[in-house]
Amino acid sequence: MRALSHFLEDDGFMPHGMCILWRPDLLLLHAISDSLIAAAYYSIPIALIYFVMKRKDVEFRWMFLLFGAFILACGTTHVLAVWTLWHHDYVADGAVKALTAAASLGTAAALWRVMPTALAIPGRQQLETMNRELRTQIHIRREAEASLQDLNAVLERTAQLERANATLKEEIAERGRAERIARENERRFRNLVEGSIQAILVHRNGKPLFVNQAYARLVGCEGPDEILALASIDRFIAPNDLDRVMRSRAALLRNERPSVDYEIRMQRKDGSSFWAYGQTRMVIWNADPAIQV
């Protein structure tokens, strides 16, 4: 306790000014230099605190505050350096220097501890490079997404075309089946008509379109082909009945009646005549109206 009291006593000390013989120029030089250093040291912690308050996302905020405390302690030692030019308060001066030493050692230790992590933080140039690469990657990704959308659209159109083709193929197949059925029905009907004992003739304005074998035998021809080669079948109608037949045809073409029952005199290929009894009606032959006799 006595040693501590003796340590704190400073009555036997003299101010630093006496060491420089109280020369005004030296006093002024030390006072101004230490004052300016202290002012700068005090401003730096304020700037660090301001920076940390504004940038809450900055890494190692506590390190900035630790640096601020260390620099503030350094500034205080320079203030005491000015004070001890005229006053011999070396105990306070030494205590502040001890606090500054502790702060500096702690700051240095903390700095070296965070050095690997700090070095791993990318610099501005590296960040700019990374940002450029990131923008490039984003651009590439957007182009890839656009290409993928275009591909999806193409695939969708392809799928639609495939569905349409499948439907078309099904329709074609169905039409083919219908045509085969129609041809088969036509073949059966033709066989039925051609083999019928009833004379059947289809013509358009007298031009023969279809004749069965019974009609050919009726008019004394060898077969249907002989009649189909003629320009008109009116030669097989007796001249006296031709005018009445023409009027009946005109009436059918005007849709004045659905059919006409007739009894007319006809003549064979050899010129002989006979009476014929039958019915004349309108039919559709290859999408055009024709006369069936």
C-alpha positions in Angstrom: 0.0 0.0 0.0 2.8 2.3 0.9 4.5 1.4 -2.4 1.4 2.3 -4.3 1.1 5.6 -2.6 4.7 6.3 -3.3 4.1 5.4 -7.0 1.2 7.9 -7.2 3.2 10.7 -5.7 4.5 13.2 -8.3 5.6 16.1 -6.1 9.2 15.5 -6.9 8.7 15.6 -10.7 9.1 18.6 -13.0 7.2 19.4 -16.2 8.7 18.6 -19.6 9.0 22.2 -20.3 11.9 22.4 -18.0 13.7 19.7 -20.1 13.7 22.1 -23.0 14.6 25.1 -20.8 11.1 26.7 -21.4 12.2 27.8 -24.8 9.0 29.3 -26.3 9.7 28.0 -29.8 10.2 24.4 -28.7 7.2 24.6 -26.3 5.1 25.9 -29.2 6.3 23.3 -31.6 5.5 20.4 -29.2 2.2 21.9 -28.1 0.9 22.5 -31.7 2.1 19.1 -33.0 0.6 17.1 -30.2 -2.6 19.1 -30.4 -3.0 18.6 -34.1 -2.2 14.8 -33.7 -4.8 14.6 -30.9 -7.4 16.4 -33.0 -6.8 14.0 -35.9 -6.9 11.0 -33.6 -10.2 12.2 -32.1 -11.8 12.7 -35.5 -10.9 9.3 -36.8 -13.1 7.3 -34.2 -16.0 9.7 -35.0 -15.6 8.8 -38.7 -15.4 5.1 -37.9 -18.5 5.2 -35.7 -20.4 7.2 -38.4 -19.4 4.6 -41.0 -20.5 1.7 -38.9 -23.8 3.3 -38.2 -24.5 4.0 -41.8 -23.3 0.6 -43.1 -25.0 -1.9 -40.9 -24.2 -4.7 -43.4 -20.4 -4.3 -43.1 -18.4 -7.2 -41.8 -16.4 -7.0 -38.5 -18.3 -3.9 -37.1 -16.8 -4.6 -33.7 -13.3 -4.4 -35.2 -14.0 -0.8 -36.4 -15.2 0.1 -32.9 -12.1 -1.5 -31.4 -9.9 0.5 -33.7 -11.8 3.7 -32.7 -11.2 3.0 -29.0 -7.5 2.4 -29.7 -7.1 5.6 -31.7 -9.0 7.6 -29.2 -6.6 6.4 -26.5 -3.7 7.4 -28.7 -5.2 10.9 -29.1 -5.5 11.2 -25.3 -1.8 10.5 -24.9 -0.9 13.4 -27.1 -3.3 15.7 -25.2 -1.4 14.7 -22.0 1.9 15.3 -23.8 0.8 18.9 -24.2 -0.4 19.0 -20.6 2.8 17.7 -19.1 4.8 20.4 -20.8 3.7 22.7 -18.0 2.4 20.1 -15.4 4.1 17.1 -13.9 1.0 14.8 -13.9 3.0 11.8 -15.1 1.0 9.2 -13.2 -2.1 10.1 -15.2 0.0 10.3 -18.3 1.4 6.8 -17.6 -2.0 5.4 -16.8 -3.4 6.6 -20.2 -0.4 5.2 -22.0 -1.0 1.8 -20.2 -4.6 1.9 -21.3 -3.4 2.7 -24.8 -1.0 -0.1 -24.7 -3.7 -2.6 -23.6 -6.0 -1.3 -26.4 -3.3 -1.5 -29.0 -2.3 -5.1 -28.0 -6.0 -6.2 -28.0 -6.6 -4.5 -31.4 -3.5 -6.1 -32.9 -4.4 -9.6 -31.6 -8.0 -9.2 -32.9 -6.7 -7.9 -36.2 -4.4 -11.0 -36.7 -7.2 -13.3 -35.7 -9.6 -12.0 -38.3 -6.9 -11.5 -41.0 -7.7 -14.8 -42.8 -11.4 -14.0 -43.0 -10.7 -10.4 -44.0 -8.3 -11.6 -46.8 -11.0 -13.9 -48.1 -13.4 -10.9 -48.6 -13.2 -10.1 -52.3 -11.9 -6.7 -53.3 -13.6 -4.1 -55.5 -12.0 -5.3 -58.7 -12.7 -8.9 -57.9 -16.3 -7.9 -57.1 -16.6 -6.1 -60.4 -15.3 -9.2 -62.2 -17.7 -11.4 -60.3 -20.6 -9.0 -61.1 -19.7 -9.1 -64.8 -19.6 -12.9 -64.7 -22.9 -12.9 -62.8 -24.5 -10.6 -65.4 -23.1 -12.8 -68.1 -24.5 -15.9 -66.4 -27.9 -14.2 -66.0 -27.9 -13.2 -69.7 -27.0 -16.8 -70.7 -29.7 -18.1 -68.4 -32.3 -15.8 -69.8 -31.4 -16.8 -73.3 -31.6 -20.4 -72.3 -35.0 -19.8 -70.7 -36.1 -18.0 -73.9 -34.8 -20.9 -76.0 -36.5 -23.4 -73.7 -39.8 -21.5 -74.1 -39.4 -21.5 -77.9 -38.6 -25.2 -77.8 -41.7 -25.8 -75.7 -43.8 -23.8 -78.2 -42.3 -25.9 -81.0 -43.0 -29.1 -79.1 -46.5 -28.0 -78.4 -47.1 -27.1 -82.1 -45.5 -30.5 -83.1 -47.8 -32.3 -80.6 -50.8 -30.4 -82.1 -49.7 -31.3 -85.6 -49.3 -35.0 -84.6 -52.7 -35.0 -83.1 -54.1 -33.3 -86.2 -52.2 -35.9 -88.4 -53.6 -38.7 -86.3 -57.1 -37.3 -86.7 -56.5 -36.8 -90.4 -55.2 -40.4 -90.8 -58.2 -41.6 -88.9 -60.5 -39.6 -91.2 -58.7 -40.8 -94.3 -58.9 -44.4 -93.0 -62.6 -43.9 -92.3 -63.1 -42.3 -95.7 -61.2 -45.2 -97.3 -63.5 -47.7 -95.5 -66.5 -45.7 -96.6 -65.2 -45.6 -100.2 -64.6 -49.3 -100.1 -68.1 -49.9 -98.8 -69.5 -47.5 -101.4 -67.6 -49.3 -104.2 -68.8 -52.6 -102.9 -72.3 -51.4 -102.8 -72.0 -49.9 -106.2 -70.6 -53.2 -107.5 -73.4 -55.1 -106.0 -76.0 -52.6 -107.3 -74.4 -52.6 -110.7 -74.4 -56.4 -110.7 -78.0 -56.3 -109.6 -79.0 -53.7 -112.2 -77.0 -55.3 -115.0 -78.4 -58.7 -114.2 -82.0 -57.4 -113.8 -84.6 -58.7 -116.3 -86.1 -55.2 -116.3 -84.8 -52.8 -118.9 -82.9 -49.8 -117.3 -81.5 -46.8 -119.1 -79.9 -43.6 -117.6 -79.3 -40.6 -119.9 -78.7 -36.9 -119.8 -80.6 -35.0 -122.5 -80.8 -38.2 -124.6 -77.0 -39.0 -124.2 -76.8 -42.5 -122.7 -74.9 -42.8 -119.4 -75.8 -46.3 -118.3 -77.6 -49.2 -120.0 -78.2 -52.7 -118.7 -78.2 -55.9 -120.8 -82.0 -56.2 -120.6 -82.4 -52.8 -122.3 -79.9 -53.7 -125.0 -81.8 -56.9 -125.8 -85.1 -54.9 -125.8 -83.9 -52.6 -128.6 -82.1 -55.3 -130.5 -78.5 -54.3 -129.8 -75.6 -56.7 -129.0 -74.8 -55.1 -125.6 -74.7 -51.9 -123.5 -71.5 -50.7 -125.1 -73.2 -50.4 -128.5 -75.8 -48.1 -127.0 -73.3 -46.1 -124.9 -71.4 -45.3 -128.1 -74.5 -43.5 -129.5 -75.0 -39.7 -129.4 -78.7 -40.1 -128.4 -81.1 -42.8 -127.5 -84.0 -40.9 -129.2 -83.5 -43.2 -132.2 -85.2 -46.0 -130.3 -88.4 -43.9 -129.8 -91.0 -43.9 -132.5 -91.1 -40.5 -134.3 -94.8 -40.0 -133.5 -94.2 -40.3 -129.7 -90.9 -38.4 -129.6 -92.5 -35.0 -129.0 -94.6 -36.4 -126.0 -91.4 -37.9 -124.5 -89.5 -34.6 -124.8 -92.3 -32.8 -123.0 -92.2 -35.4 -120.2 -88.4 -34.9 -119.9 -88.8 -31.2 -119.7 -91.4 -31.5 -116.9 -89.1 -33.8 -114.9 -86.2 -31.3 -115.3 -88.4 -28.5 -114.1 -89.3 -30.6 -111.0 -93.0 -30.4 -112.0 -93.5 -34.1 -111.2 -91.3 -36.7 -109.5 -91.9 -39.4 -112.2 -93.8 -40.2 -115.3 -95.5 -43.5 -116.1 -95.5 -44.0 -119.8 -96.7 -46.2 -122.6 -94.9 -45.4 -125.9 -94.1 -47.0 -129.1 -90.4 -47.8 -129.5 -88.4 -49.1 -132.3 -85.5 -51.6 -132.4 -82.2 -51.3 -134.1 -83.6 -53.2 -137.1 -86.5 -50.7 -137.4 -89.2 -52.9 -136.0 -91.5 -51.2 -133.4 -93.1 -52.4 -130.2 -95.0 -51.0 -127.3 -93.2 -50.3 -124.1 -94.6 -49.8 -120.6 -92.6 -48.3 -117.8 -91.7 -45.3 -115.6 -89.4 -42.3 -116.1 -87.9 -40.5 -113.0 -85.2 -37.9 -112.2 -81.9 -39.3 -110.7 -78.5 -37.7 -109.9 -75.6 -39.0 -112.0 -72.2 -37.7 -111.1 -73.7 -34.6 -109.3 -75.8 -33.7 -112.4 -79.5 -34.4 -113.0 -80.2 -37.3 -115.4 -83.2 -39.3 -116.6 -83.8 -42.9 -115.7 -86.1 -44.8 -118.0 
